[in-house]
Amino acid sequence: MADSPQHSGQIMGHQTRGCMNPALTRWRQELAAQAGLTAEIRRELEAHLHDCMAGFQRLGLSAEESFQLACQRIGQPQQLRAEFNKVMNQSSHWNPPLTVAAWAVFMVSFFLPSYTTMSGWQCAILQHTFWPAASQGDFLSIHYELLLLANLVMLASPLLLTQFSRNVRQLQWLHHLTLATAVFVWAFALELLIRGNAAGLRIGYFAWSFSFTLLYVSVRSQLSHWQSQIACKHA
């Protein structure tokens, strides 16, 4: 009985990897040596390479010929790094509306009712009153004091975005930082809810928390932008 197309493709894939292991290993090593290409990007590029090789082999070319043509189409590791840096430089001059919205909502939230009758700025200056309880190990007080760090991240974000948007590793670090910050500020509301103190929360607190979500989404969209550009160049 004839092999199914899927089974034939699997056999072809195994033959390709078997025949081209030394060449693929050298290609991977050269790719790994290119600064700025993360493991995720390297995996995507190698997947595109295998797809190209499989396509050429379906046309009747040998594994060696398919590998050479796929490398020409995808590009050599040094070329990939140059193209990647070009994409990053093009993407570094950005001013997403989400970022501006995050800063605007953050600033406005300090003048809105935040907790009971207090506005956001009044809640912020009360942090020193929580030090005694925090020093005694009260988790809610410790969490409240650490919210100052979230404010510092937001205040520093214009500088961080300007400096880190040109380097993929730094941009990924900023992506993780903004995600952690957004989770941290929303977790405080959840903790108040668990303790039965959430009734006092007002729109100012939720606007303040939402600003960190907007900041995270803006950074995430920047990452998605250059990842899609890299993928399109080598699809």
PyMOL commands that set and color helices and strands:
alter all, ss='L'
color gray80, all
select helices_A, chain A and resi 5-32+39-58+63-74+77-91+97-109+120-125+127-135+139-164+168-195+198-200+203-233
alter helices_A, ss='H'
color red, helices_A
select strands_A, chain A and resi 113-115+118-119
alter strands_A, ss='S'
color yellow, strands_A
deselect
rebuild
show_as cartoon
